[in-house]
């Protein structure tokens, strides 16, 4: 199967991508991971793209398309793949369509994770990290520490990452709305996009995704509940 998983920040896309790919026995391809690798070892990213990557801004379409094109020609994606974090713009979606058509293949499904803006803000803006390593994670509402502001495990000070602030979350959602939502429209027009709710436990969302793909969880690899 060749699948795209789309969803706004805070929808749990990364978690679902890993689980779904494992259940479907297909390769998980994340452009975020690929870029982090290129940042450390590659030569493909110029100064401009490196700076954008470090600032959390989108890398140029041209470089992103080249990175994904190179990745999808490797043998381990021949049996199928799940793309996570790509395409993030209409130009990238059209380039992907072209790449697949050139190799006589196509996407089987596009899954969109749906979540209200207020819920994303609630999930992300409540996140608190311990200043000590390893940075244990808490949530003011969902997993509050026993003593507000202090880590239950080591007593370290808890803080909010700057890019988890409400203002930044709303800005990231705005970028998603303007850049990535048109990608969903594009695949909805092709009749291959399905929206599923990102609310609930991780396993509930996974079951919803498998159902939407016509894959009964009990019949899939390792039909257990981890
Ligand atoms: P992620 O792990 O998906 O949040 O991606 C981390 C960073 O990689 C993003 O903040 C962007 O700088 C870059 N990136 C990942 N995917 C793309 C994409 N499809 N287009 C442009 N930039 C991307």
py3Dmol code that shows the C-alpha trace and the ligand (Angstrom):
import py3Dmol

protein = """\
ATOM      1  CA  UNK A   1       0.000   0.000   0.000  1.00  0.00           C
ATOM      2  CA  UNK A   2       1.046   3.572  -0.650  1.00  0.00           C
ATOM      3  CA  UNK A   3      -0.470   5.919   1.873  1.00  0.00           C
ATOM      4  CA  UNK A   4      -0.299   9.549   2.945  1.00  0.00           C
ATOM      5  CA  UNK A   5      -1.056  10.597   6.488  1.00  0.00           C
ATOM      6  CA  UNK A   6      -1.948  14.253   6.934  1.00  0.00           C
ATOM      7  CA  UNK A   7      -2.904  16.215  10.004  1.00  0.00           C
ATOM      8  CA  UNK A   8      -2.233  19.440  11.896  1.00  0.00           C
ATOM      9  CA  UNK A   9       0.398  19.737  14.635  1.00  0.00           C
ATOM     10  CA  UNK A  10      -0.893  18.191  17.846  1.00  0.00           C
ATOM     11  CA  UNK A  11      -3.055  15.588  16.080  1.00  0.00           C
ATOM     12  CA  UNK A  12      -0.691  12.728  17.002  1.00  0.00           C
ATOM     13  CA  UNK A  13       0.348  12.145  13.393  1.00  0.00           C
ATOM     14  CA  UNK A  14       3.904  10.996  14.166  1.00  0.00           C
ATOM     15  CA  UNK A  15       2.692   8.386  16.660  1.00  0.00           C
ATOM     16  CA  UNK A  16       0.015   7.062  14.320  1.00  0.00           C
ATOM     17  CA  UNK A  17       2.428   6.997  11.378  1.00  0.00           C
ATOM     18  CA  UNK A  18       4.837   4.657  13.183  1.00  0.00           C
ATOM     19  CA  UNK A  19       2.050   2.347  14.401  1.00  0.00           C
ATOM     20  CA  UNK A  20       0.201   2.246  11.094  1.00  0.00           C
ATOM     21  CA  UNK A  21       3.331   1.486   9.073  1.00  0.00           C
ATOM     22  CA  UNK A  22       4.206  -1.356  11.476  1.00  0.00           C
ATOM     23  CA  UNK A  23       0.683  -2.806  11.286  1.00  0.00           C
ATOM     24  CA  UNK A  24       0.641  -2.632   7.506  1.00  0.00           C
ATOM     25  CA  UNK A  25       4.269  -3.804   7.131  1.00  0.00           C
ATOM     26  CA  UNK A  26       5.172  -0.842   4.958  1.00  0.00           C
ATOM     27  CA  UNK A  27       8.059   1.625   5.205  1.00  0.00           C
ATOM     28  CA  UNK A  28       7.477   4.755   7.280  1.00  0.00           C
ATOM     29  CA  UNK A  29       8.982   7.730   5.435  1.00  0.00           C
ATOM     30  CA  UNK A  30       9.067  10.993   7.373  1.00  0.00           C
ATOM     31  CA  UNK A  31      10.477  14.090   5.689  1.00  0.00           C
ATOM     32  CA  UNK A  32      11.188  15.571   9.138  1.00  0.00           C
ATOM     33  CA  UNK A  33      13.405  12.546   9.938  1.00  0.00           C
ATOM     34  CA  UNK A  34      15.037  12.676   6.498  1.00  0.00           C
ATOM     35  CA  UNK A  35      15.872  16.360   6.940  1.00  0.00           C
ATOM     36  CA  UNK A  36      17.301  15.777  10.407  1.00  0.00           C
ATOM     37  CA  UNK A  37      19.557  13.098   8.872  1.00  0.00           C
ATOM     38  CA  UNK A  38      20.596  15.434   6.055  1.00  0.00           C
ATOM     39  CA  UNK A  39      21.285  18.173   8.598  1.00  0.00           C
ATOM     40  CA  UNK A  40      23.750  15.912  10.391  1.00  0.00           C
ATOM     41  CA  UNK A  41      25.323  13.989   7.504  1.00  0.00           C
ATOM     42  CA  UNK A  42      24.079  15.128   4.085  1.00  0.00           C
ATOM     43  CA  UNK A  43      25.284  17.616   1.557  1.00  0.00           C
ATOM     44  CA  UNK A  44      21.939  18.312  -0.053  1.00  0.00           C
ATOM     45  CA  UNK A  45      20.851  21.153   2.205  1.00  0.00           C
ATOM     46  CA  UNK A  46      22.352  24.584   1.580  1.00  0.00           C
ATOM     47  CA  UNK A  47      22.796  27.281   4.241  1.00  0.00           C
ATOM     48  CA  UNK A  48      19.387  28.777   3.501  1.00  0.00           C
ATOM     49  CA  UNK A  49      17.508  25.503   3.996  1.00  0.00           C
ATOM     50  CA  UNK A  50      19.534  24.613   7.081  1.00  0.00           C
ATOM     51  CA  UNK A  51      18.548  27.933   8.657  1.00  0.00           C
ATOM     52  CA  UNK A  52      14.878  27.398   7.763  1.00  0.00           C
ATOM     53  CA  UNK A  53      14.946  23.878   9.175  1.00  0.00           C
ATOM     54  CA  UNK A  54      16.469  25.089  12.425  1.00  0.00           C
ATOM     55  CA  UNK A  55      13.841  27.827  12.673  1.00  0.00           C
ATOM     56  CA  UNK A  56      10.983  25.346  12.147  1.00  0.00           C
ATOM     57  CA  UNK A  57      10.099  26.907   8.779  1.00  0.00           C
ATOM     58  CA  UNK A  58       9.299  24.855   5.696  1.00  0.00           C
ATOM     59  CA  UNK A  59      12.243  23.880   3.513  1.00  0.00           C
ATOM     60  CA  UNK A  60      11.901  24.859  -0.174  1.00  0.00           C
ATOM     61  CA  UNK A  61       9.667  22.677  -2.344  1.00  0.00           C
ATOM     62  CA  UNK A  62      12.537  22.062  -4.749  1.00  0.00           C
ATOM     63  CA  UNK A  63      14.854  20.540  -2.123  1.00  0.00           C
ATOM     64  CA  UNK A  64      12.025  18.674  -0.377  1.00  0.00           C
ATOM     65  CA  UNK A  65      10.915  17.068  -3.633  1.00  0.00           C
ATOM     66  CA  UNK A  66      14.485  16.030  -4.417  1.00  0.00           C
ATOM     67  CA  UNK A  67      14.893  14.452  -0.970  1.00  0.00           C
ATOM     68  CA  UNK A  68      11.658  12.464  -1.262  1.00  0.00           C
ATOM     69  CA  UNK A  69      12.338  11.452  -4.867  1.00  0.00           C
ATOM     70  CA  UNK A  70      15.690  10.013  -3.837  1.00  0.00           C
ATOM     71  CA  UNK A  71      14.082   8.215  -0.874  1.00  0.00           C
ATOM     72  CA  UNK A  72      11.248   6.666  -2.881  1.00  0.00           C
ATOM     73  CA  UNK A  73      13.602   5.176  -5.437  1.00  0.00           C
ATOM     74  CA  UNK A  74      15.298   3.034  -2.759  1.00  0.00           C
ATOM     75  CA  UNK A  75      14.352  -0.640  -2.788  1.00  0.00           C
ATOM     76  CA  UNK A  76      12.817  -0.702   0.706  1.00  0.00           C
ATOM     77  CA  UNK A  77       9.824   1.372  -0.408  1.00  0.00           C
ATOM     78  CA  UNK A  78       8.961  -0.920  -3.326  1.00  0.00           C
ATOM     79  CA  UNK A  79       6.583  -2.949  -1.151  1.00  0.00           C
ATOM     80  CA  UNK A  80       4.710   0.177  -0.099  1.00  0.00           C
ATOM     81  CA  UNK A  81       5.191   3.240   2.080  1.00  0.00           C
ATOM     82  CA  UNK A  82       3.472   5.601   4.437  1.00  0.00           C
ATOM     83  CA  UNK A  83       4.442   9.227   3.924  1.00  0.00           C
ATOM     84  CA  UNK A  84       4.470  11.383   7.052  1.00  0.00           C
ATOM     85  CA  UNK A  85       5.085  15.119   6.719  1.00  0.00           C
ATOM     86  CA  UNK A  86       4.974  15.117   2.921  1.00  0.00           C
ATOM     87  CA  UNK A  87       3.403  16.613   0.856  1.00  0.00           C
ATOM     88  CA  UNK A  88       2.994  19.831   2.810  1.00  0.00           C
ATOM     89  CA  UNK A  89       2.124  22.050  -0.157  1.00  0.00           C
ATOM     90  CA  UNK A  90       0.116  21.688  -3.341  1.00  0.00           C
ATOM     91  CA  UNK A  91       3.311  21.909  -5.432  1.00  0.00           C
ATOM     92  CA  UNK A  92       4.745  18.958  -3.476  1.00  0.00           C
ATOM     93  CA  UNK A  93       1.504  16.970  -3.948  1.00  0.00           C
ATOM     94  CA  UNK A  94       1.575  17.533  -7.695  1.00  0.00           C
ATOM     95  CA  UNK A  95       5.257  16.545  -7.840  1.00  0.00           C
ATOM     96  CA  UNK A  96       4.463  13.342  -5.932  1.00  0.00           C
ATOM     97  CA  UNK A  97       1.591  12.517  -8.302  1.00  0.00           C
ATOM     98  CA  UNK A  98       4.014  12.995 -11.212  1.00  0.00           C
ATOM     99  CA  UNK A  99       6.726  10.832  -9.616  1.00  0.00           C
ATOM    100  CA  UNK A 100       4.277   7.992  -8.995  1.00  0.00           C
ATOM    101  CA  UNK A 101       2.708   8.228 -12.439  1.00  0.00           C
ATOM    102  CA  UNK A 102       6.192   8.032 -14.001  1.00  0.00           C
ATOM    103  CA  UNK A 103       6.719   4.688 -12.268  1.00  0.00           C
ATOM    104  CA  UNK A 104       3.224   3.475 -13.172  1.00  0.00           C
ATOM    105  CA  UNK A 105       2.062   3.559  -9.589  1.00  0.00           C
ATOM    106  CA  UNK A 106      -0.299   5.691  -7.538  1.00  0.00           C
ATOM    107  CA  UNK A 107      -1.447   6.366  -3.991  1.00  0.00           C
ATOM    108  CA  UNK A 108      -3.935   3.904  -2.542  1.00  0.00           C
ATOM    109  CA  UNK A 109      -5.250   6.185   0.186  1.00  0.00           C
ATOM    110  CA  UNK A 110      -4.853   9.515   1.919  1.00  0.00           C
ATOM    111  CA  UNK A 111      -5.818   9.693   5.576  1.00  0.00           C
ATOM    112  CA  UNK A 112      -6.493  13.061   7.181  1.00  0.00           C
ATOM    113  CA  UNK A 113      -6.503  13.395  10.956  1.00  0.00           C
ATOM    114  CA  UNK A 114      -9.205  15.779  12.104  1.00  0.00           C
ATOM    115  CA  UNK A 115      -9.016  17.787  15.296  1.00  0.00           C
ATOM    116  CA  UNK A 116     -10.483  21.117  16.429  1.00  0.00           C
ATOM    117  CA  UNK A 117      -8.093  24.028  16.912  1.00  0.00           C
ATOM    118  CA  UNK A 118      -9.121  24.431  20.562  1.00  0.00           C
ATOM    119  CA  UNK A 119      -8.184  20.793  21.257  1.00  0.00           C
ATOM    120  CA  UNK A 120      -4.757  21.200  19.605  1.00  0.00           C
ATOM    121  CA  UNK A 121      -4.058  24.275  21.725  1.00  0.00           C
ATOM    122  CA  UNK A 122      -5.197  22.345  24.828  1.00  0.00           C
ATOM    123  CA  UNK A 123      -2.903  19.386  23.982  1.00  0.00           C
ATOM    124  CA  UNK A 124       0.210  21.387  23.115  1.00  0.00           C
ATOM    125  CA  UNK A 125      -0.009  24.464  25.333  1.00  0.00           C
ATOM    126  CA  UNK A 126      -0.424  22.297  28.476  1.00  0.00           C
ATOM    127  CA  UNK A 127       2.783  20.354  27.804  1.00  0.00           C
ATOM    128  CA  UNK A 128       5.567  20.781  30.405  1.00  0.00           C
ATOM    129  CA  UNK A 129       9.100  19.371  30.228  1.00  0.00           C
ATOM    130  CA  UNK A 130      11.608  18.702  32.972  1.00  0.00           C
ATOM    131  CA  UNK A 131      14.818  20.729  32.636  1.00  0.00           C
ATOM    132  CA  UNK A 132      16.906  17.673  33.565  1.00  0.00           C
ATOM    133  CA  UNK A 133      17.869  14.863  31.165  1.00  0.00           C
ATOM    134  CA  UNK A 134      16.094  12.703  30.201  1.00  0.00           C
ATOM    135  CA  UNK A 135      13.363  15.344  29.940  1.00  0.00           C
ATOM    136  CA  UNK A 136      10.256  13.723  31.429  1.00  0.00           C
ATOM    137  CA  UNK A 137       7.055  15.145  29.972  1.00  0.00           C
ATOM    138  CA  UNK A 138       3.940  16.187  31.898  1.00  0.00           C
ATOM    139  CA  UNK A 139       0.686  17.897  30.986  1.00  0.00           C
ATOM    140  CA  UNK A 140      -1.059  20.457  33.174  1.00  0.00           C
ATOM    141  CA  UNK A 141      -4.406  18.785  32.468  1.00  0.00           C
ATOM    142  CA  UNK A 142      -3.858  15.200  31.245  1.00  0.00           C
ATOM    143  CA  UNK A 143      -0.872  14.112  33.367  1.00  0.00           C
ATOM    144  CA  UNK A 144      -0.218  16.821  35.971  1.00  0.00           C
ATOM    145  CA  UNK A 145       2.769  16.480  38.316  1.00  0.00           C
ATOM    146  CA  UNK A 146       2.023  15.923  42.023  1.00  0.00           C
ATOM    147  CA  UNK A 147       3.567  19.304  42.846  1.00  0.00           C
ATOM    148  CA  UNK A 148       2.813  21.965  40.215  1.00  0.00           C
ATOM    149  CA  UNK A 149       5.982  23.011  38.371  1.00  0.00           C
ATOM    150  CA  UNK A 150       8.156  20.130  39.636  1.00  0.00           C
ATOM    151  CA  UNK A 151       9.071  16.803  38.044  1.00  0.00           C
ATOM    152  CA  UNK A 152       7.605  13.791  39.908  1.00  0.00           C
ATOM    153  CA  UNK A 153      10.601  11.659  38.966  1.00  0.00           C
ATOM    154  CA  UNK A 154      13.640  13.824  39.763  1.00  0.00           C
ATOM    155  CA  UNK A 155      12.213  16.988  41.348  1.00  0.00           C
ATOM    156  CA  UNK A 156      13.584  19.134  38.474  1.00  0.00           C
ATOM    157  CA  UNK A 157      11.914  22.332  37.368  1.00  0.00           C
ATOM    158  CA  UNK A 158       9.218  21.966  34.696  1.00  0.00           C
ATOM    159  CA  UNK A 159       9.054  24.465  31.858  1.00  0.00           C
ATOM    160  CA  UNK A 160       7.142  25.129  28.656  1.00  0.00           C
ATOM    161  CA  UNK A 161       9.094  24.876  25.384  1.00  0.00           C
ATOM    162  CA  UNK A 162       8.867  28.221  23.538  1.00  0.00           C
ATOM    163  CA  UNK A 163       7.341  26.570  20.446  1.00  0.00           C
ATOM    164  CA  UNK A 164       4.628  25.015  22.636  1.00  0.00           C
ATOM    165  CA  UNK A 165       3.261  28.423  23.619  1.00  0.00           C
ATOM    166  CA  UNK A 166      -0.331  29.160  22.618  1.00  0.00           C
ATOM    167  CA  UNK A 167       0.725  31.949  20.235  1.00  0.00           C
ATOM    168  CA  UNK A 168       3.212  29.665  18.427  1.00  0.00           C
ATOM    169  CA  UNK A 169       0.725  26.793  18.259  1.00  0.00           C
ATOM    170  CA  UNK A 170      -1.854  29.078  16.652  1.00  0.00           C
ATOM    171  CA  UNK A 171       0.780  30.274  14.173  1.00  0.00           C
ATOM    172  CA  UNK A 172       1.724  26.685  13.261  1.00  0.00           C
ATOM    173  CA  UNK A 173      -1.966  25.889  12.765  1.00  0.00           C
ATOM    174  CA  UNK A 174      -2.285  28.882  10.483  1.00  0.00           C
ATOM    175  CA  UNK A 175       0.636  27.660   8.338  1.00  0.00           C
ATOM    176  CA  UNK A 176      -0.990  24.214   8.216  1.00  0.00           C
ATOM    177  CA  UNK A 177      -4.310  25.753   7.150  1.00  0.00           C
ATOM    178  CA  UNK A 178      -2.808  27.816   4.356  1.00  0.00           C
ATOM    179  CA  UNK A 179      -0.110  25.411   3.063  1.00  0.00           C
ATOM    180  CA  UNK A 180      -1.259  21.877   3.820  1.00  0.00           C
ATOM    181  CA  UNK A 181      -5.060  21.944   3.911  1.00  0.00           C
ATOM    182  CA  UNK A 182      -5.112  22.497   0.085  1.00  0.00           C
ATOM    183  CA  UNK A 183      -3.233  19.172  -0.200  1.00  0.00           C
ATOM    184  CA  UNK A 184      -6.221  17.434   1.399  1.00  0.00           C
ATOM    185  CA  UNK A 185      -8.600  19.219  -0.979  1.00  0.00           C
ATOM    186  CA  UNK A 186      -6.435  18.025  -3.866  1.00  0.00           C
ATOM    187  CA  UNK A 187      -6.763  14.368  -2.823  1.00  0.00           C
ATOM    188  CA  UNK A 188     -10.419  14.771  -1.894  1.00  0.00           C
ATOM    189  CA  UNK A 189     -11.003  15.872  -5.485  1.00  0.00           C
ATOM    190  CA  UNK A 190      -9.290  12.623  -6.600  1.00  0.00           C
ATOM    191  CA  UNK A 191     -11.708  10.680  -4.347  1.00  0.00           C
ATOM    192  CA  UNK A 192      -8.972   8.943  -2.326  1.00  0.00           C
ATOM    193  CA  UNK A 193      -8.991  11.010   0.895  1.00  0.00           C
ATOM    194  CA  UNK A 194     -10.716   9.922   4.107  1.00  0.00           C
ATOM    195  CA  UNK A 195     -10.963  12.008   7.248  1.00  0.00           C
ATOM    196  CA  UNK A 196     -10.840  10.380  10.669  1.00  0.00           C
ATOM    197  CA  UNK A 197     -11.119  11.900  14.126  1.00  0.00           C
ATOM    198  CA  UNK A 198      -7.846  12.295  16.031  1.00  0.00           C
ATOM    199  CA  UNK A 199      -9.675  12.335  19.377  1.00  0.00           C
ATOM    200  CA  UNK A 200      -9.370   9.546  21.946  1.00  0.00           C
ATOM    201  CA  UNK A 201      -6.671   7.084  22.971  1.00  0.00           C
ATOM    202  CA  UNK A 202      -3.809   6.207  20.602  1.00  0.00           C
ATOM    203  CA  UNK A 203      -5.239   2.703  20.009  1.00  0.00           C
ATOM    204  CA  UNK A 204      -8.718   4.093  19.253  1.00  0.00           C
ATOM    205  CA  UNK A 205      -7.330   6.395  16.563  1.00  0.00           C
ATOM    206  CA  UNK A 206      -5.216   3.560  15.150  1.00  0.00           C
ATOM    207  CA  UNK A 207      -8.287   1.302  14.916  1.00  0.00           C
ATOM    208  CA  UNK A 208     -10.195   4.067  13.170  1.00  0.00           C
ATOM    209  CA  UNK A 209      -7.348   4.488  10.675  1.00  0.00           C
ATOM    210  CA  UNK A 210      -7.127   0.756   9.942  1.00  0.00           C
ATOM    211  CA  UNK A 211     -10.869   0.570   9.490  1.00  0.00           C
ATOM    212  CA  UNK A 212     -10.790   3.521   7.078  1.00  0.00           C
ATOM    213  CA  UNK A 213      -8.110   1.666   5.081  1.00  0.00           C
ATOM    214  CA  UNK A 214     -10.261  -1.463   5.013  1.00  0.00           C
ATOM    215  CA  UNK A 215      -7.756  -3.306   7.205  1.00  0.00           C
ATOM    216  CA  UNK A 216      -9.373  -5.204  10.034  1.00  0.00           C
ATOM    217  CA  UNK A 217      -6.997  -4.874  12.977  1.00  0.00           C
ATOM    218  CA  UNK A 218      -7.468  -8.476  14.075  1.00  0.00           C
ATOM    219  CA  UNK A 219      -6.364  -9.607  10.629  1.00  0.00           C
ATOM    220  CA  UNK A 220      -3.329  -7.327  10.442  1.00  0.00           C
ATOM    221  CA  UNK A 221       0.210  -8.188  11.497  1.00  0.00           C
ATOM    222  CA  UNK A 222       0.508  -8.604  15.239  1.00  0.00           C
ATOM    223  CA  UNK A 223      -3.238  -7.937  15.812  1.00  0.00           C
ATOM    224  CA  UNK A 224      -2.527  -7.235  19.475  1.00  0.00           C
ATOM    225  CA  UNK A 225      -3.184  -4.104  21.452  1.00  0.00           C
ATOM    226  CA  UNK A 226       0.182  -2.475  22.089  1.00  0.00           C
TER     227      UNK A 226
END
"""
ligand_1 = """\
23
LIG
P 8.437 17.481 11.191
O 9.266 16.516 11.963
O 7.496 16.830 10.216
O 7.745 18.511 12.051
O 9.453 18.308 10.266
C 10.535 19.007 10.833
C 10.963 20.124 9.895
O 11.363 19.575 8.646
C 9.865 21.122 9.559
O 9.738 22.131 10.533
C 10.377 21.669 8.230
O 11.441 22.589 8.456
C 10.979 20.444 7.585
N 10.009 19.722 6.743
C 9.501 18.478 6.970
N 8.686 18.088 5.978
C 8.663 19.115 5.095
C 7.992 19.332 3.852
N 7.183 18.408 3.322
N 8.205 20.509 3.219
C 9.038 21.447 3.712
N 9.685 21.305 4.891
C 9.508 20.162 5.571
"""
view = py3Dmol.view(width=600, height=400)
view.addModel(protein, "pdb")
view.setStyle({"model": 0}, {"cartoon": {"style": "trace"}})
view.addModel(ligand_1, "xyz")
view.setStyle({"model": 1}, {"stick": {}})
view.zoomTo()
view.show()
